[in-house]
Amino acid sequence: MAVCCFGRSEAEEKVSRKRSEPSAINSSWDDLLEGIDTPEDWVAHKKTLRKRYLELIRDQFKPEKPDLQIQFHDTVIVDGIYRRQLISYQVENDERAHAYVGVPLYLRGPAPGVVALHGTYKQGKERAAGLVENPDKAYLDHLCRRGYVVIAPDHFVAGHRIPEAGPYDTEAFYKKHPEWTAVGKFTYEHSIAIDVLQTMKEVNPEKIGVIGHSLGGHGSMFLAAYDDRIQAAAGNCSASFFRQNSKVEAWSRDRWYVYFKHIRPDLLNGDLPPIDFHEIMALIAPRAFLDLSGLNDGDPLTQRQRVLMLLKVMDVYELEQAPQNFAFFVHGKGHSVAHESRELMYGWLDTHLKPSTATKTKLVKP
C-alpha cells in the first residue's frame, strides 16, 4: 500500500462530499417577518413596530422643542480646506447643546449634511473634530475633506455639559426627567442637530446622513429609525441587542450611564422589551443603512448572533424592494474604526448622498 509523505494512506486522504441544495437558515430573529406575506402586511406591521420603538425610548415624555437660538462662538480655517465653527443651540428651554460644524470652503452648491456621533469619550466633539485622542475617530475632519457639511454634537453628558457626578453619569438627567430615557434624550437631541443642518444654506436638506462608532454607532441606528430625514446611516461597533445577550441588564444599569431606566425590573425578572434591534433597524428601510461590527468585540457568541440578525433585516429590505440600501461588514479587529471600516462608511455615504457622478467609474482614454 502506498503511503503519503505525512504517514497517511491515499484512502485516508480522500474526502467524500456529496452535492447538496442550500437549506434555510432559521434563527430567533425570524419573528421579524413572522406572519408577514405581502408588502402591505409589512407596512401595517411597521406601524406597530414604530409604536413599540417610541414606547421603548419613552418619546411621549420629551419636552416641547424650543427655538434653536443658534450662537456662533469661534471659527477656524483648517488647512485651507474647510471652516470649523463652535456653535451652541437650544435643546430644551433651559439647556443648550454645543457642537462643531464643519463647512468645506469651495462648495459648488448645497452639499450633503452629516451628523457625526462620537463614542463614550468625555471630550466627544473635540475627538470628532480631530483635535484630541484617536484620529481614526475624527469623522468631522475626514468628511469635510470629502465635501460634506458636518455637525458633531456633544452627547448630553459630555463636553460642555459634563454633570457634577462626572462624564456620562445620567443621575441628574433622570431627576429632571424621571419618565424619559437617556436613549430618548440623545435621539431627540440628534434630531435637533438635523434641524441645525437644515438651517444652513450650504446644506442640501434632502441629503442628510449620520455615522458613529460605539455609543455613536447605536446612536446612528436609533436616530435613523426615529427621523426619516436621515437618508443614509452607518453604525460602527454598536452595542449588543436585548435577546441572545447574557449581559442584557447593562441596558438598564443601576449606576453611571443608564440607557433605559424603566426596563430594569423586567430585565432582572428575565423579561425583554417588546422590540429588539432587528425590528428597530427594519424601521429604517427602505432608506440606506450600513452595520459594521467585530466578531471579537465583546461576547463572540452574541456577535455571531448579530450576523443572523442582519440576514433577517436584509429580508425586510428585499420586501421593500431596496436590497441595495442595506449592507453589513463583519471583521476581526475588535472595537475599532480601522481604515477599511472608515472607507466603507464614507463610501456608503458617497453612494447614497452624493450625485451618481461622484462614484461613477470611467474608462481610460486611448
N, C-alpha and C positions, 0 to 999 in steps of 0.2 A: 504494500500500500504506500502510495506517495504521501510524503509529509511536507507541509509547507515550512518555511524558514522560522515560523513562530511556534512550531510544535503542534499545530492543529491539522487535522486531515482535511482534504478537499471537501468531504461530505459535511464536516463541521463548519467549514467556511461558507457553505451555500445557505442563503436565507430565502425561505419561501414566503412570498407575499402575493395575495390574490387581489384582483381588481375589485373595487367596491364603489358604490354610489355614495355621495355625501349625505350624511344624516343631519337631521335638525338639531340645533343646539338649544337645549332647554335650560332655563335658569329661573331664579326667584324674581328676576326683573321682567318676566313675561307678562306680569299683571298690567304693564303699561298699556297694552292693547287688547287685554282680555275682553271679549265681547264686542270688540270694535271690528266691524266688517266693511265699512264704507267710509269714504271721506266725510260724509255727512254725520256718521256716528262719531267720528273723531272731533269734528267741530263742536258737537254737543258736549262731549266728554271734556274737551279742552276748557270749556267754561266752568265745569265742576272743579277741574284741577286748579284753575286760576283762583277760584274762591277759596280753595284749601290753602293755596300758597299765601294769599293775603291774610288769611286767618293765622297761619303759622307765624308770619312776621308781625302780626297784630297791627296791620296797616290802619285799621279804624281808629287807632289811638294817636296817630300822628297829629301834630299841630297844624293850624292853618298856615299855608305857605305865605311868607312875608314878601314885601317888595325887596328886590335884590340889594339895592343901595350899594352898588359896586364902588369900591375905592381902590385907587392905584397908589402903591407905596414906594416902589422904586423900579427902575428899568436898567437893564444891562444888555449890551450888544455882545453876542457870543461869536467869536471868530469871524465876524463879518457875515454870518450866515443867518442868524435869527435873533429876534428880540425876546428876552426873558423878562417878564414883569411879575412882581409880587403883588397880589391883589387880595382883597377881602370882600365878603358879601354876606348878607343876612341869610341864615338858615332857620332861625326861629326869631321871634321878636326881641329876645334878649341874648342871642348867640350869633356870632359871626364866624364864618369859616375862612381860612386862609389857603391860598393855592398859588402855585406858579403857573403862569400861562406863557407858552412859547409860540411865537409867530414868525415864520420864515420871512425874510426881508424882500425877496424878489418873486412874490407870487404873481401869476398872470391873471388871476381871477380867484373867486372864492374856492377855498381848499377844504378837504375833509377835516373834520374835527375829531379828536380822540380824547376820551377821559382815561388817564393813566393812573392806576390804583397801586399804591405801594403795599408791601407786606408789613409784618409786625416789627416795626422799627421806629424808635421814638422821634427821629428827625425824618419823617416819611417823605415829605415833598422835597427836601434837600437831596435825599438819595435819588429820588426820581429825576431830579434835575442834573444829576451827575456831580454834585458838589461835595458829597461825603460818602464814605464807606465803599460799597461794591459797585464799580462802573458797569457791571453786567446788568444792573437793575436801573440804569439811567434812561428810562423809557422816553422821557420828555426830550432829552438831548438827542437820542437816536432818531426819534420820529420827526422832530423839527428839521433835522438834516435830510430827511426823506420827503419833505414838503408838506407835512401835516401841521395843523394848528392843534396844540396840545394843552389841556388843563390837567395839572397834577395836584389834587387837593389833599390836605392833611386828613387822615382818619380823625374822627371826632374826639379821640382820646390820645392824640399825638400832636407833635409840633407845637403850634401856638396855643393849643388847648389841652395840654397835659394836666390831668386832675391833680389835686393836692396829694392824693394817695399814690400817685405815680403813673407812668405811661400805661395805657391800656387797662386801667382799673375802671370798671363800669359801675361801682357802687353809687357814686354821686348821680350818674345818669338815671339809675333805677329809683333813686329817691325822688328825682324830679319827675320821672315818667314811669311810675310803678306798673302800668298796664302795657307799656310798649315793649319792644325788644331792641337789643343792640343791632341786630341784622336789619330790622325795620328802620332804625335810625340812620345807619350808614347807607342803606339803599336809597332812602328818601333824600339824603344829602347829595349822593352821587347823581340822582336825578336832577337836583337843583344845579349841579355842575354842568349838566347838559343845557339848562336854561341859560347859564352864563355864556357858554359857547355860542348859543343861537342868538345872542345879542350882538355878536361881533360881525362886522361887515366882511372880514377876511374868511369867514366860515360858510361853507355850503350847508345850510340847516338840514338838508335831506341826506347828508352823508356823515353820519356820526357813528363812531366806534368806541369800544372800550377794551382795554387789556389790563392784565395784572398778574401778579405772582403771589402764591400762598394766600394770605388774607385777602390780597387784591385779586387773586385768582378766583376764589369762590365769590368775591365781591362782583367780579365781572359777570359771572353766571346769574347771580341774584339781580343785578341791575338790568341785564338784557331780558330776563324773564319779566321784570317789573315794568319796564319802559320801552314801548315798541318804537321809540325814536332811534334806538340802537339798531343799526343795520348790519353791523359786524362786530363780533366779540371773540376774544381769545383769552382763555383762563389757563394759567400755568401752575402746576403743583397745587391744585385746590385741595381743600380738606376732604377727609373721608365722609361718606354718606351716613345714613342712620342704620339701615339694615346691613348685615354682613360686616359689622363693626364691633369688635369686642370692647372698644373704648368709647362707645356711643355717648356715655354720660358726660364726656368732655364738651359736648354741645351745650350743656347746662351745668357748668361748674358752680360751686358754692363760694367762689372767690375770684378775684382778679377779673379776667375778661369773660363775661357771661353772655353768650350768644342769645340763648332763648331761656330766660329765667323761668317762664311759666310751665315748661315741659319737664322740669326736673322730677317732680313726684311720679309722673308716668314712666320716665326712663328708669328710675330706681325700682319701679314695680315691674319692669320688663316690657312696657308698652311703648310703641313707637308712634310718632306723629302720623296722621293720615296721608302724608305726602312725602316723597323722597326725592333724591337728586335727579333720578332719571325722568321723573314727572316734571320737575322744575325746568330741567334742560329742554324737555319737549315743548314747554310753553314758548320757547324762543323760535321754534320752527314756524314758518319756513325761512326766517332770517338766518344769517350766517353765524355759525358757532364752531369754534375750534377748541378742543380739550387736549391739553398736554399734561402728562403725568409720568412719574418714575415708578417702575415696579419695585424698586428698593427704597421708596420714600415712605417710611413707616412700615406697618404690618404688610409683609409680602402677600399674604392670603387675601387681605382686604383689597390691595391694589390689583390683584388678578381678577377679583370680582368687578373692579371698575371696567375692565375690558368687556366682560359680559354685559354690563350695564350699558356701555356705549354702543354695543351691537344692537341693542333693543332701541336705543334712541335713533339710530340710523333707520330702523323700520318706520319710525314716525316721519322722518324726512322723506323717505320714499313714498309714504302715503300722501304727504303734502306735495309730491312731485317736485321736490327740491333736494335730491341727494347730493348735488354739487355744493350745497351750502352747509354741509356738516362733515367734519373730519376729526380724527384724533391721532395723536402721536404718543407712543409709549416708549420710554427709554430706560437706561440703567444708570443714570447719573444722579440719582437721589433727588434731594430738594434743591434743585439748581435752576438757573436760567442760562444754560450753556449756549454756545454760539449757534448750534443748529436749532435750538428751541426759539431763540430770538429771531433767526432768519425765517422760520416758519410763521411765527406770529406776525412779523412785519410784512411778509409776503402775503399772508392771509388778508391783512388789511388792504394791501395794494390791490389784490384781486377784487375785493368786494366794495371798496370805497373809491378807488380811482377810476378814471376812464380806461376802457379796454386798451387804448393805445399805450398806456403806461406799462403794461405787462406783455404786450404783443411782441413776438419774435419776428425776425425778418432774415431773408437770405442775404448772403454776401454778394456784393456786386462783382461781376466777372472782371 
